[in-house]
């Protein structure tokens, strides 16, 4: 079993273990390697100053580069990756075309956010060259959603992203020689990794059996996925990480696979993968994932991680509840499949999961149902929900042949609204019906007041989302729109 992780940093091989493996990637870059271009401001993956580019070795080759927040990623997660920082983008003394455009368009003032913007836009240039498109302002905005600037102003930054000279962009894979790096990674024996530092330990198994055994032997071990939540609470001193179990080296858990009438999503499949993979079968869910979080977060975060966090304002859980997905659970006794509406128990963050079990995936059933998903937050991008809404339905001759509804942010967990479902089933689509349903909501939900909104605000939003759902369907069915609100 290995006791170190191997990765490349700006084209140079590194092998680390012990305490360095438990550092955040940003701390390792800044304090161990002196690469201070990577900045840390928020330490929670919100500002993007710490953005770096990562290519992961999967199925015998390096995958396309992705942007991640290095402040909430850990060095042990870098095994068999190539990491590029802002310092690694230039060729000798020649600036990367993105860097040159930022200089020419005066896209930097204090400069603290600049390296993160440069890395995000360098990824845009990389993808544009590979996929054959020309960046416009919308593309630049999309790629830099997770980057904040507080003094330059966004106009010159956006102008720099559009103006960069793609003809001068050299693919990072050719610049650093992916063939050489892939050969080195292929020569590394595939085996589990266990690293111990001062009061800390992480285990990265290569197969599911090892992971299950580790979980069963110590139910207190923390599961480490994308660490987009775990990294934040650790950075803020809310949680001390001592024993960790990471599933990143279990190749099968990265897959999103269609089998028969179901789509299986592995526990390590990222939300970015999911957004692209489900665009045809579940376009409404794919669309919602566009505003789930920044590219940096979605490149690390997982669907299973969002479910296991079990937050009442989780963006994906309302969809999962109405889609009636199956939760795949492994233990020493084997695998069991639990419907999500039985898996999520009443109360705050309560799940049907034994201490010796771990969730290895989710199966989403395919059907001819339609979906409507709404997210209400204080900001459109990069914000946590105040209220979420998911409906699955099927209309026949203008009436609801089936109807499922879930609401988030209005109780201790994401709620499946069985009472409202029963009132809708079999009824024709009408404004009066949904007005009546909205008026029954005060007796169905128990929203709270917090920093994202008052209980009264959440109730009113939930009521108006029911009316919005009616109006959206009315337009689609050719019945006209009603300007209705409570």
For each residue, the residues with C-beta under 8 A, 3 or more apart:
1: 191 192 193 194
2: 5 189 191 192 193 194
3: 17 193 194 195 196
4: 15 16 17 21 193 195
5: 2 15 16 17 21 75 76 78 79 193 195
6: 13 14 15 79 80 184 185 188
7: 13 14 78 79 80 81 82 83
8: 11 12 13 14 81 82 83 176 181 184
9: 12 14 29 33 82 83 85 88
10: 35 83 84 85 87 88 176
11: 8 82 88 176 177 181
12: 8 9
13: 6 7 8 184
14: 6 7 8 9
15: 4 5 6
16: 4 5 20 21 28 75
17: 3 4 5 20 21 195
18: 21 195 196 197
19: 22 23 197 198 200
20: 16 17 23 28 32 75
21: 4 5 16 17 18 74 75 76 195 197 202
22: 19 74 75 76 195 197 200 202 241
23: 19 20 27 28 31 32 74 75
24: 27 28 70 71 72 73 74 75 231 235
25: 28 29 52 68 70 71 73 74 75 77 78 83
26: 29 30 38 40 50 70 71 73
27: 23 24 30 31 32 40
28: 16 20 23 24 25 31 32 33 75
29: 9 25 26 32 33 35 38 52 70 85
30: 26 27 33 34 35 36 38 40
31: 23 27 28
32: 20 23 27 28 29
33: 9 28 29 30
34: 30
35: 10 29 30 38 85 87
36: 30 39
37: 85 86 87 115
38: 26 29 30 35 49 50 51 52 70 85 86 115
39: 36 49 50 112 113 115 116
40: 26 27 30 43 49 50 71
41: 47 49 50 112 113
42: 45 46 47 49 71
43: 40 71 72 232 235 236
44: 71 72 231 232 235 236
45: 42 69 71 72 146 228 231 232 294 296 297
46: 42 146 148 382
47: 41 42 50 113 116 147 148
48: 51 69 113 116 117 120 144 146 147 148 294 296
49: 38 39 40 41 42 112 113 115 116 147 148
50: 26 38 39 40 41 47 69 70 71 116
51: 38 48 67 68 69 70 115 116 117 119 120 146 147 296
52: 25 29 38 67 68 70 83 84 85 86 119
53: 65 66 67 68 83 84 85 119 122 123 126 172
54: 65 66 67 68 78 81 82 83 84 299
55: 62 63 64 65 66 81 82 84 172 173 178
56: 62 63 66 80 81
57: 60 61 62 63 80 81 182 185
58: 61 63 251 254
59: 251
60: 57 182 186
61: 57 58 178 182
62: 55 56 57 82 173 178 181 182 185
63: 55 56 57 58 66
64: 55 126 127 130
65: 53 54 55 84 123 126 172
66: 53 54 55 56 63 123 272 295 299
67: 51 52 53 54 119 120 123 143 146 295 296 299
68: 25 51 52 53 54 73 296 299 300
69: 45 48 50 51 72 73 146 228 296 297 300
70: 24 25 26 29 38 50 51 52 73
71: 24 25 26 40 42 43 44 45 50 231 235
72: 24 43 44 45 69 227 228 230 231 232 235 300
73: 24 25 26 68 69 70 77 78 227 231 300
74: 21 22 23 24 25 77 224 227 231
75: 5 16 20 21 22 23 24 25 28 78
76: 5 21 22 79 193 195 202 204 244 246
77: 25 73 74 81 224 227 246 248
78: 5 7 25 54 73 75 81 83
79: 5 6 7 76 193 204 248 249
80: 6 7 56 57 185 188
81: 7 8 54 55 56 57 77 78
82: 7 8 9 11 54 55 62 176 178 181
83: 7 8 9 10 25 52 53 54 78
84: 10 52 53 54 55 65 88 89 119 172 176
85: 9 10 29 35 37 38 52 53 88 89 115 119
86: 37 38 52 89 115 116 118 119
87: 10 35 37 90
88: 9 10 11 84 85 176
89: 84 85 86 96 98 99 118 119 122
90: 87 93 94 95 96 99
91: 94 96 170 175
92:
93: 90
94: 90 91
95: 90 99 100 103
96: 89 90 91 99 100 118 122 125 169
97: 100 101 125 164 165 166 168 169
98: 89 101 102 118 121 122 124 125 160 161 164
99: 89 90 95 96 102 103 118
100: 95 96 97 103 104 164 165
101: 97 98 104 105 107 160 161 163 164 165
102: 98 99 105 107 108 114 117 118 157 160
103: 95 99 100 106 107 108
104: 100 101 160 163
105: 101 102 156 157 159 160 163
106: 103 152 156
107: 101 102 103 114 117 152 156 157 159 160
108: 102 103 111 114 152
109: 151 152
110: 113 151 152
111: 108 114
112: 39 41 49
113: 39 41 47 48 49 110 116 117 147 148 149 150 152
114: 102 107 108 111 117 118 152
115: 37 38 39 49 51 85 86 118 119
116: 39 47 48 49 50 51 86 113 119 120 147
117: 48 51 102 107 113 114 120 121 144 147 149 157
118: 86 89 96 98 99 102 114 115 121 122
119: 51 52 53 67 84 85 86 89 115 116 122 123
120: 48 51 67 116 117 123 124 143 144 146 147 295 296
121: 98 117 118 124 125 140 143 144 160 161 164
122: 53 89 96 98 118 119 125 126
123: 53 65 66 67 119 120 126 127 143 295
124: 98 120 121 127 128 135 139 140 143 161
125: 96 97 98 121 122 128 129 135 164 166 169
126: 53 64 65 122 123 129 130 169 171 172
127: 64 123 124 130 131 133
128: 124 125 131 132 133 134 135 139 166 169
129: 125 126 132 166 169 171
130: 64 126 127 171
131: 127 128
132: 128 129
133: 127 128 139
134: 128 166
135: 124 125 128 139 140 161 162 164 166
136: 139 140 162
137: 140 141 158 161 162
138: 141 142
139: 124 128 133 135 136 142 143 161
140: 121 124 135 136 137 143 144 157 158 161 162
141: 137 138 144 145 158
142: 138 139 145 295
143: 67 120 121 123 124 139 140 161 295
144: 48 117 120 121 140 141 147 157 161
145: 141 142 294 295 381 382
146: 45 46 48 51 67 69 120 293 294 295 296 297 382
147: 47 48 49 51 113 116 117 120 144 294
148: 46 47 48 49 113
149: 113 117 152 153 154 157
150: 113
151: 109 110
152: 106 107 108 109 110 113 114 149 156 157
153: 149 156 157
154: 149 157 158
155: 158 159
156: 105 106 107 152 153 159 160
157: 102 105 107 117 140 144 149 152 153 154 160 161
158: 137 140 141 154 155 161 162
159: 105 107 155 156 162 163
160: 98 101 102 104 105 107 121 156 157 163 164
161: 98 101 121 124 135 137 139 140 143 144 157 158 164
162: 135 136 137 140 158 159
163: 101 104 105 159 160
164: 97 98 100 101 121 125 135 160 161 169
165: 97 100 101 168 169
166: 97 125 128 129 134 135 169
167:
168: 97 165
169: 96 97 125 126 128 129 164 165 166
170: 91 174 175
171: 126 129 130 174 175
172: 53 55 65 84 126 175 176
173: 55 62 176 177 178
174: 170 171 177 178
175: 91 170 171 172
176: 8 10 11 82 84 88 172 173 181
177: 11 173 174 180 181
178: 55 61 62 82 173 174 181 182
179: 182 183
180: 177 183 184
181: 8 11 62 82 176 177 178 184 185
182: 57 60 61 62 178 179 185 186
183: 179 180 186 187
184: 6 8 13 180 181 187 188
185: 6 57 62 80 181 182 188
186: 60 182 183
187: 183 184
188: 6 80 184 185
189: 2
190: 206
191: 1 2 206
192: 1 2 203 204 205 206 210 249
193: 1 2 3 4 5 76 79 202 203 204 249
194: 1 2 3 201 202 203 204
195: 3 4 5 17 18 21 22 76 201 202
196: 3 18 200 201
197: 18 19 21 22 200 201
198: 19
199: 242
200: 19 22 196 197 241 242 243 244
201: 194 195 196 197 242 243 244
202: 21 22 76 193 194 195 224 243 244 245 246
203: 192 193 194 214 221 244 245 246
204: 76 79 192 193 194 246 248 249
205: 192 208 210 211 214 245 247 249 250
206: 190 191 192 210 249 250 251
207: 210 211 250
208: 205 211 212 250 252 253 330 360
209: 212 213
210: 192 205 206 207 213 214
211: 205 207 208 214 215 245 247 250 330 358
212: 208 209 215 216 330 331 332 358
213: 209 210 216 217 332
214: 203 205 210 211 217 218 221 245
215: 211 212 218 219 221 223 245 331 356 357 358
216: 212 213 219 331 332 356
217: 213 214
218: 214 215 221 243
219: 215 216 355 356
220: 243
221: 203 214 215 218 243 244 245
222: 230 241 242 243 244 245
223: 215 244 245 246 247 308 358
224: 74 77 202 227 230 244 245 246 247 248
225: 230 246 247 248 267 268 301 302 304 305
226: 270 297 300 301 302 305
227: 72 73 74 77 224 230 231 300
228: 45 69 72 231 232 293 297 300 301 305
229: 232 233 305 309
230: 72 222 224 225 227 233 234 239 241
231: 24 44 45 71 72 73 74 227 228 234 235
232: 43 44 45 72 228 229 235 236
233: 229 230 236 238 239
234: 230 231 237 238 239 240 241
235: 24 43 44 71 72 231 232
236: 43 44 232 233
237: 234
238: 233 234
239: 230 233 234
240: 234
241: 22 200 222 230 234 244
242: 199 200 201 222
243: 200 201 202 218 220 221 222
244: 76 200 201 202 203 221 222 223 224 241
245: 202 203 205 211 214 215 221 222 223 224 358
246: 76 77 202 203 204 223 224 225 249
247: 205 211 223 224 225 250 253 267 268 360
248: 77 79 204 224 225 268
249: 79 192 193 204 205 206 246
250: 205 206 207 208 211 247 253 254 268
251: 58 59 206 254 255
252: 208 255 266
253: 208 247 250 266 267 268 269 360 361
254: 58 250 251 266 268 269 273
255: 251 252 264 266 269
256: 263 264 265 266 269 273 274 277 278
257: 263 264
258: 262 263 264 281 366
259: 262 263 264
260:
261: 365 366 367
262: 258 259 326 363 364 365 366
263: 256 257 258 259 277 278 281 363 364 366
264: 255 256 257 258 259 328 361 362 363
265: 256 269 274 303 304 361 362 363 364
266: 252 253 254 255 256 269 304 360 361
267: 225 247 253 302 304 305 358 359 360 361
268: 225 247 248 250 253 254 302 304
269: 253 254 255 256 265 266 273 274 302 303 304
270: 226 273 274 298 299 300 301 302
271: 274 275 289 292 293 297 298 301 302 303 306 316
272: 66 275 276 295 298 299
273: 254 256 269 270 276 277
274: 256 265 269 270 271 277 278 286 289 303
275: 271 272 278 279 286 289 290 292 298
276: 272 273 279 286
277: 256 263 273 274
278: 256 263 274 275 281 282 283 285 286 364
279: 275 276 282 283 286
280: 283
281: 258 263 278 366
282: 278 279 285 286 319 323 364 371
283: 278 279 280 286 287
284: 287 288 370 371 372 373
285: 278 282 288 289 316 319 371 373
286: 274 275 276 278 279 282 283 289 290
287: 283 284 290 373
288: 284 285 291 292 315 319 373 375
289: 271 274 275 285 286 292 298 315 316
290: 275 286 287
291: 288 375 380 381
292: 271 275 288 289 297 298 301 315 316
293: 146 228 271 297 298 301 382
294: 45 48 145 146 147 297 298 381 382
295: 66 67 120 123 142 143 145 146 272 298 299
296: 45 48 51 67 68 69 120 146 299 300
297: 45 69 146 226 228 271 292 293 294 300 301
298: 270 271 272 275 289 292 293 294 295 301
299: 54 66 67 68 270 272 295 296
300: 68 69 72 73 226 227 228 270 296 297
301: 225 226 228 270 271 292 293 297 298 305 306
302: 225 226 267 268 269 270 271 305 306
303: 265 269 271 274 306 307 316 362
304: 225 265 266 267 268 269 307 308 359 360 361 362
305: 225 226 228 229 267 301 302 308 309
306: 271 301 302 303 309 314 315 316 317
307: 303 304 310 314 316 317 320 327 340 359 362
308: 223 304 305 351 359
309: 229 305 306 314 349
310: 307 314 317 344 349 350 351 413
311: 314 317 349
312: 348 408 409 410 411 412 413 414
313: 384 385 386 387 388 408 409 452
314: 306 307 309 310 311 317 318 385 388 408 414
315: 288 289 292 306 318 375 385 388 408
316: 271 285 289 292 303 306 307 319 320
317: 306 307 310 311 314 320 321 344 388 406 408 414
318: 314 315 321 322 373 388 389 390 406 407 408 414
319: 282 285 288 316 322 323 371 373 390 406
320: 307 316 317 323 325 340 362 364
321: 317 318 324 340 341 344 390 404 406 414 416
322: 318 319 371 390 391 392 404 405 406 416
323: 282 319 320 364 365 371 392
324: 321 339 340 341 365 404
325: 320 339 340 362 363 364 365
326: 262 337 338 339 340 362 363 365
327: 307 337 338 339 340 343 359 362
328: 264 335 337 359 360 361 362 363
329: 335 336 337 338 353 357 358 359 360
330: 208 211 212 334 335 357 358 359 360
331: 212 215 216 334 335 336 354 356 357 358
332: 212 213 216 356
333:
334: 330 331
335: 328 329 330 331 360
336: 329 331
337: 326 327 328 329 363
338: 326 327 329 342 343 352
339: 324 325 326 327 342 343
340: 307 320 321 324 325 326 327 343 344
341: 321 324 344 416
342: 338 339 352
343: 327 338 339 340 351 352 353
344: 310 317 321 340 341 350 351 352 413 414
345: 350 351 352 413
346: 350 412 413
347: 350 412 413
348: 312 412 413
349: 309 310 311 413
350: 310 344 345 346 347 413
351: 308 310 343 344 345
352: 338 342 343 344 345
353: 329 343 357 359
354: 331 357
355: 219
356: 215 216 219 331 332
357: 215 329 330 331 353 354
358: 211 212 215 223 245 267 329 330 331
359: 267 304 307 308 327 328 329 330 353 362
360: 208 247 253 266 267 304 328 329 330 335
361: 253 264 265 266 267 304 328
362: 264 265 303 304 307 320 325 326 327 328 359
363: 262 263 264 265 325 326 328 337
364: 262 263 265 278 282 320 323 325
365: 261 262 323 324 325 326
366: 258 261 262 263 281
367: 261
368: 394
369: 392 393 394 402
370: 284 392 393 394 395
371: 282 284 285 319 322 323 390 391 392 393
372: 284 389 390 391 393 469 472 473
373: 284 285 287 288 318 319 388 389 390 391
374: 388 389 390 465 468 469
375: 288 291 315 385 387 388 389
376: 385 386 387 388 389 461 465
377: 380 383 384 385 386 452
378: 383 386 452
379: 382 383
380: 291 377 383
381: 145 291 294
382: 46 145 146 293 294 379
383: 377 378 379 380
384: 313 377 452
385: 313 314 315 375 376 377 388 408 409 452
386: 313 376 377 378 409 452 453 457 458 461
387: 313 375 376 407 408 409 410 447 453 458 461 462 465
388: 313 314 315 317 318 373 374 375 376 385 406 407 408 409 414
389: 318 372 373 374 375 376 405 406 407 408 462 465 469
390: 318 319 321 322 371 372 373 374 405 406 407
391: 322 371 372 373 403 404 405 406 469
392: 322 323 369 370 371 402 403 404
393: 369 370 371 372 400 402 403 404 473
394: 368 369 370 400 401 402 403
395: 370 398 399 400 401 429 473 477
396: 399 401
397:
398: 395 428 429 477
399: 395 396 426 427 428 429
400: 393 394 395 403 424 425 426 427 428 429
401: 394 395 396 426
402: 369 392 393 394 425
403: 391 392 393 394 400 421 424 425
404: 321 322 324 391 392 393 416 421
405: 322 389 390 391 416 417 420 421 424
406: 317 318 319 321 322 388 389 390 391 414 415 416 417
407: 318 387 388 389 390 410 411 414 415 417 445 462
408: 312 313 314 315 317 318 385 387 388 389 414 415
409: 312 313 385 386 387 388 447 452 453 458
410: 312 387 407 415 445 446 447 458 459 462
411: 312 407 414 415 445 446 447
412: 312 346 347 348 446
413: 310 312 344 345 346 347 348 349 350
414: 312 314 317 318 321 344 388 406 407 408 411
415: 406 407 408 410 411 445
416: 321 322 341 404 405 406 421
417: 405 406 407 420 421 444
418: 421 422
419: 422 423 440 444
420: 405 417 423 424 437 440 444
421: 403 404 405 416 417 418 424 425
422: 418 419 425
423: 419 420 427 433 436 437 440
424: 400 403 405 420 421 427 433 437
425: 400 402 403 421 422
426: 399 400 401
427: 399 400 423 424 430 433
428: 398 399 400 433
429: 395 398 399 400 433 470 473 474 477 479
430: 427 433 434 470
431: 434 435 467 470 474 482 484
432: 435 436
433: 423 424 427 428 429 430 436 437 470
434: 430 431 437 438 466 467 469 470 484
435: 431 432 438 439 467 484 486
436: 423 432 433 439 440
437: 420 423 424 433 434 440 441 466
438: 434 435 441 463 464 466 467 486
439: 435 436 442 463 486
440: 419 420 423 436 437 443 444
441: 437 438 444 445 459 462 463 466
442: 439 445 459
443: 440
444: 417 419 420 440 441
445: 407 410 411 415 441 442 459 462
446: 410 411 412
447: 387 409 410 411 455 458 459 462
448: 455 458
449: 453 454 455
450: 453
451:
452: 313 377 378 384 385 386 409
453: 386 387 409 449 450 457 458 461
454: 449 457 458
455: 447 448 449 458 459
456: 459 460
457: 386 453 454 460 461
458: 386 387 409 410 447 448 453 454 455 461 462
459: 410 441 442 445 447 455 456 462 463
460: 456 457 463 464 486
461: 376 386 387 453 457 458 464 465
462: 387 389 407 410 441 445 447 458 459 465 466
463: 438 439 441 459 460 466 467 486
464: 438 460 461 467 468 485 486
465: 374 376 387 389 461 462 468 469
466: 434 437 438 441 462 463 469 470
467: 431 434 435 438 463 464 470 471 482 484 485 486
468: 374 464 465 471 472
469: 372 374 389 391 434 465 466 472 473
470: 429 430 431 433 434 466 467 473 474 482 484
471: 467 468 474 475 481 482 484
472: 372 468 469 475 476
473: 372 393 395 429 469 470 476 477
474: 429 431 470 471 477 479 480 481 482
475: 471 472 478 479 480 481
476: 472 473
477: 395 398 429 473 474
478: 475
479: 429 474 475
480: 474 475
481: 471 474 475
482: 431 467 470 471 474
483:
484: 431 434 435 467 470 471
485: 464 467
486: 435 438 439 460 463 464 467
